[in-house]
Amino acid sequence: MSKSAHRLTPGAPPSDSSPSLATQLRQAARCVQAVEQGQSLADVLPQVPSHLRPGVQALTFHALRQLGTTRALLACLVQRKPDPAVQALLCSALSLLLTDADNPSRTVDPDAPRYSAHTVVNQVVEAAKADRGLQRQGAFINACLRRFLREREALLVHVAEQPQARWNHPLWWIERVQRDHPDHWQAILEANNRPGPMALRVNRQKTDRQAYAGSLATAGIAAMPFGDDGLELRVPHPVEQLPGFDQGLCSVQDAAAQMAAGLLLEGRDWAPADRVLDACAAPGGKTAHVLELADVQMLALDLDPKRCERIHQNLDRLGLAAQVLSADAAQAAQWWDGKPFDAILLDAPCTASGIVRRHPDVRWLRRATDVEQLARTQRNLLDALWPLLKPGGRLVYATCSVFRAEGQDQVQAFLERHTDAVLCPSPGHLLPGDASAAEEFNDNHSGGHDGFFYARFDKASH
């Protein structure tokens, strides 16, 4: 999710000054089509005109959360698979015609855009007419949607028998989650189809949580505390509406991600001479959190020079300083000065299977083969960084994944390869929305945290 966290207002028809649903649907369908063709929303959404982006993002996220269902419905409604642009527009429209009552995945999305069936059909046809490549498809699109409305009950019963439609995830993903978390797999998949809450981390260097919560309250923004420095907003707000955001009083960071700094630092007294490495640091949230909690020498690495710019921007906004290098953490000979680190944070590249709530395109972009490929990357990084840690030092390994291959299995294999590594008490797998508790989601309940994995290793002193 973008840090602006804009949402389309559910249920309300557009005002005279706001863009029409047809205009937004055209753009949303293009985003859905781009994802179907392998592009990330992080690259696609910035191309949407800024005045349309909030509504288009809401429509696109909703369409992607229902894509398994709408693909299955469309296969029942047409004899031949339509042109990709037509399919994307139809899937986007069908997602708006689904209700909480007939959603096969039985999830509740409080931010789902809601319009009457008549409005949706009318506006989708208008969207097709306004698109040069779809002008001749208006009658076909209208017929498909009206058939769905006539036969909705039977069609939904039929597609609910298909796992991809029932759970709105690829089949390989469903099967892996079933295997990895046999007691919680349904709750995990259901949590993935709900939006994650907007969580803030208060900057201790500039204020404290109680004072900042008061500033939010004065601004009419309700929030509830969590962890040591966190505040979860009752309703998401654009960051420009947050008091003191530009002055560095807070950052947007999920509750699970906020655990990294404490896990790295707890139980030790840290001094300015202590060396800490954040090995895959962009966009810099965890780097900044460590510096907010401890005065240490921080080196932040990232492979992508553009992402390193994001680290600089975030540190500058928060009033913090670190050495930032664009380098491959696995190629230590190219950047390491030979001085061992007291602590290393490795938030390794992964499938991002734990943050699907905020990035609903991830499930449709990943392939089954990506899991093992990324697990190899994680293993190589662990093996390359471990020698850089001084005896008695600690390394925190993290991934935003719920797959065991990127979590517990990786840890067990690492311990077998490195006899000088001691696994300390660690959170292990954190399931999205606290899926292990299988709690019902409602307007009064915290949305919980993203899916994450944490393990902390201490290096033997001898």
C-alpha positions as CSV (number, residue, x, y, z in Angstrom):
1,M,0.0,0.0,0.0
2,S,1.2,3.5,-0.7
3,K,2.1,5.6,2.3
4,S,-0.7,7.9,1.4
5,A,-3.2,5.1,2.2
6,H,-6.0,6.8,0.2
7,R,-9.3,4.9,0.0
8,L,-12.4,5.3,-2.2
9,T,-15.3,6.2,0.0
10,P,-17.6,3.2,0.1
11,G,-21.2,3.6,-0.9
12,A,-21.2,7.2,-1.9
13,P,-21.8,8.2,-5.5
14,P,-19.2,10.5,-7.0
15,S,-19.8,14.2,-6.6
16,D,-20.0,16.5,-9.6
17,S,-16.3,17.5,-9.0
18,S,-15.0,14.0,-8.6
19,P,-14.0,11.7,-11.5
20,S,-16.7,9.4,-12.7
21,L,-16.6,5.7,-11.9
22,A,-16.2,5.0,-15.6
23,T,-13.0,7.1,-15.7
24,Q,-11.6,5.3,-12.7
25,L,-12.6,1.9,-13.9
26,R,-10.7,2.4,-17.2
27,Q,-7.6,3.1,-15.2
28,A,-8.1,0.3,-12.7
29,A,-8.7,-2.2,-15.5
30,R,-5.4,-1.1,-17.1
31,C,-3.7,-1.7,-13.7
32,V,-5.3,-5.1,-13.4
33,Q,-4.2,-6.0,-16.9
34,A,-0.6,-4.9,-16.2
35,V,-0.5,-7.2,-13.2
36,E,-1.9,-10.0,-15.3
37,Q,1.0,-9.4,-17.6
38,G,3.6,-9.5,-14.8
39,Q,4.0,-5.9,-13.8
40,S,4.1,-4.8,-10.2
41,L,1.5,-2.2,-9.0
42,A,4.4,-0.3,-7.4
43,D,5.5,0.4,-11.0
44,V,2.0,0.8,-12.5
45,L,0.1,3.0,-10.0
46,P,2.5,5.9,-10.2
47,Q,1.6,6.2,-13.9
48,V,-2.0,6.9,-13.1
49,P,-2.8,10.7,-13.0
50,S,-2.5,11.9,-9.5
51,H,-6.0,13.2,-9.2
52,L,-7.3,9.7,-10.1
53,R,-4.9,7.7,-8.1
54,P,-6.7,7.3,-4.8
55,G,-9.9,6.0,-6.3
56,V,-8.1,3.9,-8.9
57,Q,-5.9,2.3,-6.2
58,A,-9.0,1.4,-4.2
59,L,-10.7,-0.2,-7.2
60,T,-7.6,-2.0,-8.3
61,F,-6.9,-3.4,-4.8
62,H,-10.5,-4.6,-4.6
63,A,-10.3,-6.2,-8.0
64,L,-7.1,-8.0,-7.2
65,R,-8.5,-9.3,-3.9
66,Q,-11.3,-10.9,-5.9
67,L,-9.4,-11.9,-9.0
68,G,-9.6,-15.7,-8.4
69,T,-13.4,-15.5,-8.1
70,T,-13.9,-13.1,-11.0
71,R,-11.6,-15.1,-13.3
72,A,-13.7,-18.2,-12.6
73,L,-16.9,-16.4,-13.1
74,L,-15.8,-15.0,-16.4
75,A,-14.8,-18.5,-17.6
76,C,-18.5,-19.5,-17.0
77,L,-19.9,-16.4,-18.8
78,V,-17.9,-16.6,-22.0
79,Q,-17.1,-19.4,-24.5
80,R,-13.7,-18.0,-25.4
81,K,-11.3,-16.1,-23.3
82,P,-11.7,-12.4,-24.2
83,D,-9.0,-10.0,-25.1
84,P,-6.8,-9.1,-22.1
85,A,-8.1,-5.6,-21.9
86,V,-11.8,-6.8,-22.0
87,Q,-11.0,-9.4,-19.4
88,A,-9.4,-6.9,-17.0
89,L,-12.4,-4.5,-17.3
90,L,-14.9,-7.3,-16.8
91,C,-13.0,-8.7,-13.8
92,S,-12.9,-5.2,-12.3
93,A,-16.6,-4.8,-12.8
94,L,-17.5,-8.2,-11.5
95,S,-15.5,-7.5,-8.3
96,L,-17.8,-4.6,-7.7
97,L,-20.9,-6.7,-8.2
98,L,-19.8,-9.2,-5.5
99,T,-21.2,-8.6,-2.0
100,D,-20.0,-9.6,1.4
101,A,-22.8,-12.2,1.5
102,D,-21.9,-14.0,-1.7
103,N,-18.1,-13.6,-1.6
104,P,-16.8,-17.2,-1.8
105,S,-13.8,-16.4,0.5
106,R,-16.2,-15.2,3.2
107,T,-13.9,-12.2,3.9
108,V,-15.1,-8.7,4.9
109,D,-13.3,-5.8,3.2
110,P,-14.6,-2.7,5.0
111,D,-12.9,-0.5,2.4
112,A,-14.5,-2.2,-0.6
113,P,-16.0,0.4,-3.0
114,R,-19.8,-0.1,-3.1
115,Y,-22.1,0.9,-5.9
116,S,-25.5,-0.3,-7.1
117,A,-25.5,-3.0,-9.8
118,H,-27.2,-0.6,-12.2
119,T,-24.5,2.0,-11.7
120,V,-21.7,-0.6,-12.1
121,V,-23.1,-2.0,-15.4
122,N,-23.8,1.5,-16.8
123,Q,-20.4,2.9,-15.9
124,V,-18.5,-0.1,-17.2
125,V,-20.2,0.2,-20.6
126,E,-19.3,3.9,-20.5
127,A,-15.7,3.0,-19.7
128,A,-15.6,0.7,-22.8
129,K,-17.1,3.4,-25.0
130,A,-14.5,5.9,-23.9
131,D,-11.6,3.5,-24.8
132,R,-10.8,3.4,-28.5
133,G,-9.7,-0.3,-28.3
134,L,-12.9,-1.3,-26.5
135,Q,-15.6,0.8,-28.2
136,R,-17.0,-2.2,-30.0
137,Q,-17.1,-4.4,-26.9
138,G,-19.8,-2.4,-25.0
139,A,-22.7,-4.7,-25.9
140,F,-20.7,-7.8,-25.1
141,I,-19.6,-6.4,-21.7
142,N,-23.2,-5.4,-20.9
143,A,-24.5,-8.9,-21.8
144,C,-21.9,-10.6,-19.6
145,L,-22.6,-8.5,-16.6
146,R,-26.4,-8.8,-16.9
147,R,-26.1,-12.6,-17.3
148,F,-24.1,-12.7,-14.1
149,L,-26.8,-10.7,-12.3
150,R,-29.5,-13.0,-13.5
151,E,-27.6,-16.2,-12.6
152,R,-25.4,-15.0,-9.8
153,E,-26.5,-17.6,-7.2
154,A,-25.9,-20.6,-9.4
155,L,-22.7,-19.2,-10.8
156,L,-21.2,-18.5,-7.3
157,V,-22.1,-21.9,-6.0
158,H,-20.4,-23.4,-9.0
159,V,-17.1,-21.4,-8.8
160,A,-16.9,-21.9,-5.0
161,E,-15.9,-25.5,-5.8
162,Q,-12.6,-24.2,-7.3
163,P,-9.9,-23.4,-4.7
164,Q,-8.6,-20.4,-6.6
165,A,-12.1,-18.9,-6.7
166,R,-12.9,-19.9,-3.1
167,W,-9.7,-18.4,-1.6
168,N,-8.6,-15.9,-4.3
169,H,-5.0,-17.2,-4.4
170,P,-3.2,-19.3,-7.0
171,L,-3.5,-23.0,-6.4
172,W,0.2,-23.6,-5.7
173,W,0.1,-20.8,-3.0
174,I,-3.0,-22.4,-1.3
175,E,-1.4,-25.8,-1.2
176,R,1.9,-24.5,0.2
177,V,0.1,-22.6,3.0
178,Q,-2.0,-25.7,3.8
179,R,1.2,-27.7,4.1
180,D,3.2,-25.1,6.0
181,H,0.4,-24.1,8.4
182,P,-2.1,-26.9,8.6
183,D,-3.9,-25.5,11.6
184,H,-4.2,-21.9,10.4
185,W,-4.1,-22.0,6.6
186,Q,-7.8,-20.8,6.1
187,A,-7.3,-17.9,8.5
188,I,-4.1,-16.9,6.7
189,L,-5.8,-16.8,3.3
190,E,-8.8,-14.9,4.7
191,A,-6.6,-12.4,6.4
192,N,-4.8,-11.8,3.1
193,N,-8.0,-10.7,1.5
194,R,-8.5,-7.9,4.0
195,P,-6.7,-4.6,4.0
196,G,-4.0,-4.1,6.6
197,P,-4.4,-1.3,9.1
198,M,-2.3,1.9,8.9
199,A,0.3,1.7,11.7
200,L,2.7,4.4,12.8
201,R,6.1,4.3,14.6
202,V,6.7,7.3,16.9
203,N,10.2,8.8,16.7
204,R,11.6,8.7,20.2
205,Q,14.3,11.2,19.3
206,K,11.7,13.9,18.7
207,T,8.6,13.1,20.8
208,D,7.0,10.3,22.8
209,R,4.0,8.2,22.0
210,Q,1.6,9.8,24.5
211,A,2.4,13.2,23.3
212,Y,2.0,12.3,19.7
213,A,-1.2,10.4,20.3
214,G,-2.5,13.7,21.8
215,S,-1.5,15.5,18.6
216,L,-3.4,13.0,16.6
217,A,-6.5,13.3,18.8
218,T,-6.4,17.1,18.4
219,A,-6.3,16.6,14.7
220,G,-9.4,14.3,14.9
221,I,-7.4,11.1,14.2
222,A,-8.2,8.2,16.5
223,A,-5.4,5.8,17.3
224,M,-4.7,2.9,19.6
225,P,-1.2,2.0,21.0
226,F,0.7,-1.2,20.4
227,G,4.2,-2.4,21.1
228,D,6.7,0.1,22.5
229,D,6.4,2.9,19.9
230,G,3.4,2.0,17.7
231,L,0.0,3.6,17.1
232,E,-2.6,2.0,14.9
233,L,-4.9,4.5,13.2
234,R,-8.6,3.8,13.5
235,V,-9.0,5.0,9.9
236,P,-6.1,5.4,7.4
237,H,-5.1,8.9,6.6
238,P,-2.7,10.4,4.0
239,V,0.6,11.2,5.6
240,E,0.3,14.8,4.8
241,Q,-2.6,14.9,7.3
242,L,-0.5,13.5,10.1
243,P,0.8,16.1,12.6
244,G,4.5,16.7,12.2
245,F,5.1,13.9,9.6
246,D,7.3,16.1,7.5
247,Q,9.2,17.1,10.6
248,G,9.9,13.4,11.4
249,L,7.7,12.9,14.4
250,C,6.5,9.5,13.0
251,S,6.9,7.0,10.3
252,V,4.5,4.5,8.6
253,Q,5.5,1.0,9.6
254,D,3.6,-2.2,10.2
255,A,3.5,-3.7,13.7
256,A,5.4,-6.8,12.6
257,A,8.2,-4.7,11.0
258,Q,8.5,-2.6,14.2
259,M,9.7,-5.7,16.1
260,A,13.0,-5.9,14.2
261,A,14.9,-3.1,16.0
262,G,13.9,-4.3,19.5
263,L,14.9,-7.8,18.7
264,L,18.3,-6.7,17.4
265,L,19.0,-4.3,20.3
266,E,17.4,-5.8,23.4
267,G,19.4,-7.0,26.4
268,R,22.6,-5.1,25.6
269,D,24.0,-1.7,26.4
270,W,25.0,0.0,23.1
271,A,27.7,2.6,22.6
272,P,28.5,5.0,19.8
273,A,31.5,2.9,18.8
274,D,29.3,-0.2,18.2
275,R,29.0,-1.1,14.5
276,V,25.6,-2.2,13.1
277,L,24.8,-3.4,9.6
278,D,21.4,-3.3,8.0
279,A,22.2,-5.5,5.0
280,C,19.1,-5.0,2.8
281,A,18.0,-1.7,4.2
282,A,15.7,0.1,1.7
283,P,13.5,2.0,2.2
284,G,15.1,2.5,5.5
285,G,12.3,2.0,8.1
286,K,14.2,-0.5,10.2
287,T,17.5,1.4,9.8
288,A,15.8,4.4,11.2
289,H,14.1,2.6,14.0
290,V,17.5,1.2,15.3
291,L,18.9,4.7,15.2
292,E,15.9,6.1,17.1
293,L,16.6,3.6,19.9
294,A,20.4,3.5,20.0
295,D,23.4,5.7,19.2
296,V,25.5,3.4,17.1
297,Q,27.5,3.4,13.9
298,M,25.1,2.3,11.2
299,L,25.9,1.0,7.8
300,A,22.8,0.6,5.5
301,L,23.3,-1.4,2.3
302,D,21.0,-1.9,-0.6
303,L,21.6,-3.2,-4.1
304,D,19.5,-0.6,-5.9
305,P,20.9,3.0,-6.0
306,K,17.5,4.5,-6.4
307,R,16.3,2.7,-3.3
308,C,19.3,4.0,-1.5
309,E,18.0,7.5,-2.3
310,R,14.8,6.5,-0.4
311,I,16.9,5.6,2.6
312,H,18.6,9.0,2.6
313,Q,15.2,10.7,2.3
314,N,13.7,8.9,5.2
315,L,16.7,9.4,7.4
316,D,16.9,13.1,6.6
317,R,13.2,13.5,7.4
318,L,13.7,11.8,10.7
319,G,16.8,13.8,11.6
320,L,19.0,10.7,11.7
321,A,22.4,9.8,10.1
322,A,23.9,6.6,8.7
323,Q,26.4,5.6,6.1
324,V,24.4,4.4,3.1
325,L,26.0,2.3,0.3
326,S,24.7,0.8,-2.8
327,A,26.2,-2.7,-2.8
328,D,25.4,-6.4,-3.0
329,A,25.5,-7.6,0.6
330,A,26.4,-11.1,-0.5
331,Q,29.7,-9.7,-2.1
332,A,31.4,-8.5,1.0
333,A,34.8,-8.2,-0.6
334,Q,33.4,-5.3,-2.7
335,W,32.3,-3.1,0.3
336,W,33.4,-4.4,3.7
337,D,36.3,-2.6,5.4
338,G,37.3,-5.7,7.3
339,K,36.1,-4.5,10.7
340,P,33.6,-6.9,12.2
341,F,30.1,-5.8,13.2
342,D,28.5,-6.0,16.6
343,A,25.1,-6.7,15.1
344,I,23.7,-7.4,11.7
345,L,20.1,-7.1,10.5
346,L,19.2,-9.2,7.5
347,D,15.7,-8.4,6.2
348,A,16.2,-10.7,3.2
349,P,14.6,-10.6,-0.2
350,C,11.6,-12.9,-0.1
351,T,8.3,-13.8,-1.8
352,A,6.5,-11.1,0.3
353,S,3.8,-13.7,1.0
354,G,3.2,-12.1,4.4
355,I,2.3,-8.6,3.2
356,V,-0.4,-9.5,0.6
357,R,-2.9,-7.5,2.6
358,R,-1.0,-4.3,1.5
359,H,0.2,-5.6,-1.8
360,P,-2.6,-7.7,-3.3
361,D,-0.8,-8.0,-6.6
362,V,2.0,-10.2,-5.1
363,R,0.0,-13.4,-5.1
364,W,-0.7,-13.1,-8.8
365,L,2.9,-12.1,-9.7
366,R,4.7,-14.8,-7.8
367,R,5.4,-18.3,-9.3
368,A,5.9,-21.5,-7.4
369,T,9.5,-21.6,-8.5
370,D,10.2,-18.2,-6.9
371,V,10.1,-19.7,-3.4
372,E,13.1,-22.0,-3.8
373,Q,15.0,-19.4,-5.9
374,L,14.6,-16.8,-3.2
375,A,15.4,-19.3,-0.5
376,R,18.8,-19.8,-2.2
377,T,19.3,-16.0,-2.2
378,Q,18.6,-15.9,1.5
379,R,21.0,-18.8,2.2
380,N,23.7,-17.1,0.3
381,L,23.2,-13.9,2.2
382,L,23.3,-15.6,5.6
383,D,26.5,-17.5,4.7
384,A,28.2,-14.3,3.4
385,L,27.3,-12.1,6.3
386,W,27.9,-14.5,9.2
387,P,31.7,-14.2,9.0
388,L,31.4,-10.4,9.2
389,L,29.9,-10.7,12.7
390,K,32.3,-10.5,15.7
391,P,32.4,-13.3,18.3
392,G,29.6,-12.6,20.8
393,G,27.7,-10.6,18.2
394,R,24.2,-11.1,17.0
395,L,22.4,-11.5,13.7
396,V,18.6,-11.0,13.2
397,Y,17.2,-12.8,10.1
398,A,13.9,-11.6,8.9
399,T,11.5,-12.1,6.0
400,C,8.0,-10.8,5.3
401,S,7.0,-14.3,4.4
402,V,4.7,-17.0,5.8
403,F,6.4,-19.8,3.8
404,R,8.5,-22.2,5.9
405,A,11.1,-22.4,3.2
406,E,11.9,-18.8,3.9
407,G,11.6,-19.1,7.7
408,Q,11.9,-22.1,9.9
409,D,13.4,-24.4,7.3
410,Q,16.0,-21.7,6.5
411,V,16.9,-21.4,10.1
412,Q,17.4,-25.2,10.7
413,A,19.6,-25.5,7.6
414,F,21.7,-22.5,8.8
415,L,22.3,-24.0,12.2
416,E,23.5,-27.2,10.6
417,R,26.0,-25.3,8.5
418,H,27.3,-23.0,11.3
419,T,28.0,-24.7,14.6
420,D,29.1,-21.4,16.2
421,A,25.5,-20.0,15.8
422,V,23.1,-20.2,18.7
423,L,19.4,-19.7,18.1
424,C,18.0,-17.3,20.7
425,P,14.3,-17.0,21.7
426,S,12.7,-15.5,18.7
427,P,9.2,-14.8,17.4
428,G,9.4,-17.3,14.5
429,H,6.5,-17.1,12.1
430,L,4.1,-14.2,12.7
431,L,0.9,-14.9,10.7
432,P,-1.0,-12.0,9.0
433,G,-3.6,-10.3,11.1
434,D,-2.7,-12.7,13.9
435,A,-4.2,-15.5,11.9
436,S,-3.1,-18.0,14.6
437,A,-5.8,-16.6,16.8
438,A,-8.4,-17.0,14.1
439,E,-10.2,-13.9,15.4
440,E,-13.1,-12.3,13.6
441,F,-12.3,-9.0,12.0
442,N,-14.6,-6.1,12.7
443,D,-14.6,-2.4,12.9
444,N,-13.7,-2.5,16.6
445,H,-10.8,-5.0,16.4
446,S,-7.2,-4.3,15.6
447,G,-6.2,-5.5,12.1
448,G,-3.1,-7.0,13.7
449,H,0.2,-7.2,11.9
450,D,1.6,-8.5,8.6
451,G,3.0,-11.9,8.1
452,F,6.7,-12.0,9.1
453,F,9.4,-14.4,10.3
454,Y,12.1,-13.5,12.8
455,A,15.1,-15.5,14.1
456,R,18.0,-14.2,16.2
457,F,21.4,-15.9,16.3
458,D,24.2,-15.2,18.7
459,K,27.7,-16.0,17.6
460,A,29.8,-18.1,20.0
461,S,32.5,-16.1,21.8
462,H,35.2,-18.7,21.5
